[in-house]
Amino acid sequence: MGQRIRPPAADIFASADLLRGILVVSSFGFWAVMLGLMPVLVFRVWLA
């Protein structure tokens, strides 16, 4: 009783954690690119 090995739950948590990490990194990269390009776009619009 209570000696069952349950790797599926651990795998599910690991995959969810990995997915959340990828999501955070991708969103951070997206915001970094946006904030990096914003001054360039504003500068080009101001030049034009």
RABELPE-V761167 format. One record per backbone hydrogen bond with DSSP energy under -1.0 kcal/mol. CO is the residue of the C=O (numbers start at 1). NH is the residue of the N-H. Records with the same first field share a line. If there is no record, write none. Layout:
CO: NH  NH
This chain:
7: 11
8: 12
9: 13
10: 14
11: 15
12: 16
13: 17
14: 18
15: 19
16: 20
17: 21
18: 22
19: 23
20: 24
21: 25
22: 26
23: 27
24: 28
25: 29
26: 30
27: 31
28: 32
29: 33
30: 34
31: 35
32: 36
33: 37
34: 38
37: 41
38: 42
39: 43
40: 44
41: 45
42: 46
43: 47
44: 48
